[in-house]
Amino acid sequence: MGNVIDPQKIIDKFGAEILRLWVAAEDYTDDIRISDEILERLVEAYRRIRNTSRYILGNLNDFDAKKDLIPYAEMEEIDQWALYRLQALIERSRKAYENFQFHIVYYTLYNFCTVDLSSLYLDVLKDRLYTSGKASKSRRSAQSAMFIILDAMTRLLAPILTFTARRCGRACPPLKGRPPACT
């Protein structure tokens, strides 16, 4: 009937991660659509998620979670706010996974990266990260929050963006005694 696209052609043009992201982003209870325009939008969404993760990783290069992690109660208020927003993301994503609503997981993660992180939290954080002393409590508070956020995002992304999550997971090694937001 001519109404299909060969998955190998999508993989060759956009990559396997974009194909996985498309599958996850589609609400299977409705008509499923695919086009180059839809895939291009997903490429941009993927870049946003990946670049947010890369930005966080770049700011964790001197951070050792085993010795530098600041307890939640001692963190700056904005870092606590970011972890509060993360907790809402985790709860919503887990519920969506339990109900096989992968499109909700995708949109929740994407919105978290674009609205909560890129447009607000990480933008406000730049000055503190770049001007505070390397071992200052203020900088370590920000790094602690970013470490917890990246760890949780990696776990939530793993079923959808397996290659990307694996790369992030290697750069952000597991932590024993994981903070509550990440369990």
N, C-alpha and C positions, 0 to 999 in steps of 0.2 A: 504493500500500500504506500510505501515511501514515507511513512511517518515515524521513522526511527533514525537514530544516529549511532553509528558504530562506536562503541566505547573506546576501541583502540585509537580511533581518529581523535577523540577528545583527549586521551592520554598523550598522544603524540603532539598535539597542539598546546594543551594546557597543563598536562601533568596529572599523575594519579591522585594527588592530594586534592586538586580542584574537582575531579570526578567524585571523589568521596565527599567533598564538601557539598557538591550539588545534591547528591543523594540525601545527605543529612538535612540540607536546607529546605527540601521539598516537603510539603505537607501531604503525606500519602493518602489522607482522607478526602482530598480534592483532586482535580485534574492535575496531572503532572505535565509541566512544560519544560522545554529545553530549547535554547537557541544560543547563538554566539553572543548576543547581547546579555542574556542571563549569565552565561559563563564569564564574560568580561567583568560583570559586576561582582561575581564571586571571586575572581582574581583580585580585584581591588580590596574586597573584604578580607581575603586571605592575607594580602600584603599588610593590611592594617593590624591584623592579629599577630602576624609574624614579626612585624617591625616593632610593635609594642613589646613583645617578648624579647626581642634583640636589644631594645633600649634598656629594659630592666636588667638583662644579662650584662650589658656593658657597664652598668653602674654597680654590679656586684663583684667586679673583678678582684677587689681587695677585701672581700667580706668572707669570713669563715663563720658559718652559722653555729658551729660548736662552741665558739668562744665569744662571738660578737653579737649574738641574738639578744635583743632587748626584750624583756617581758612586756606583755601588752599593757599592763597597768602603768608602766614607766614610759611608754611611747608618747610622742607628741600627739595632740588631739587630732590633727589631720590624718596622721598615720592610723590612729584608732578608727577614724571615720572610714578610711579606705578598707580596713579589715572588716568593719561593719557591713559595708557594701559588698565585700567579697563573700561574707557569710550568707547574705541574701542571694547572691549568685549561686553559691554552692547548693543551698536549699532548693532553689527553683530548678537548677540543672538536675539534681538528683531525682526530684519528683518527675521531671520530664523524662529522664532515662528510664525510671521505673514504669512509666506509662508509654514507652516507646515513641515519645514525641521529640524526635531528634531535631526537628526544625526549631523547637523552642530552645533547646540547648544551644544551637548555633546562634540564633538571634540574641539570646541572653548574653552569651560570651562576646559576640560582636559589639553589642551595645555597651557592655562593660568596658571593653577596650577603647571604644571611640568616645563615649560620653564620660564615664567615671574616671578612666585613666588618662587617655591622651588629652582630652579637652579640659580636664580639671586637675586631677591629682598630680600627674607627672609634670604638667606645666608649672604648677605651684612649687613642686619639689626641686626643680632645676637649680634655683639659687642656693638652696640649702645643700644640695649634693656637691655643687661646684665651689662653694665658698667656705663651707665649714671644714674644720680640721679633719683629716682622714679618720682619726679614732674618736672624734667627738661624739657625745651621746646623741646629739641632734641628727648627725649623719647616720649613725648606726641605727637610730630609730627608723629613719627612712629606708635604709637598706634591709632592716628586719622585716618591715612591712612588704617591701618589694619581693624579698625572698619568699615570704609566705604566699604572696599573691601569685608569683610565677609558679611555685610548686603546685598550688591548687589549680591554676589554669592548665598546667601541663597534664595533671590527672584528669581534668574534665574534658580536655581536648583529645586525649589518647584514643578513645574509641572512634573518633571522627577523623582526626588528622594524625595518623599514626607516625608518619615519618617526622613531621614537625615536632610532635610531642617527644619523640625519642631523642631528637637533637637537643631539645631544651632540657630533657631529663639528664642527659650526659653532662651538660654544662652546670646543672643545678642538682648536685648529688643529694640523695635522700638523707634525711636528718632523723636520728633516733630521738625519741622524746618529742615527736612532732607537735607543734602548737595545735590547739583544738580546731582552728579554721582549716587545717589541712588533712584531718583524719577522715 
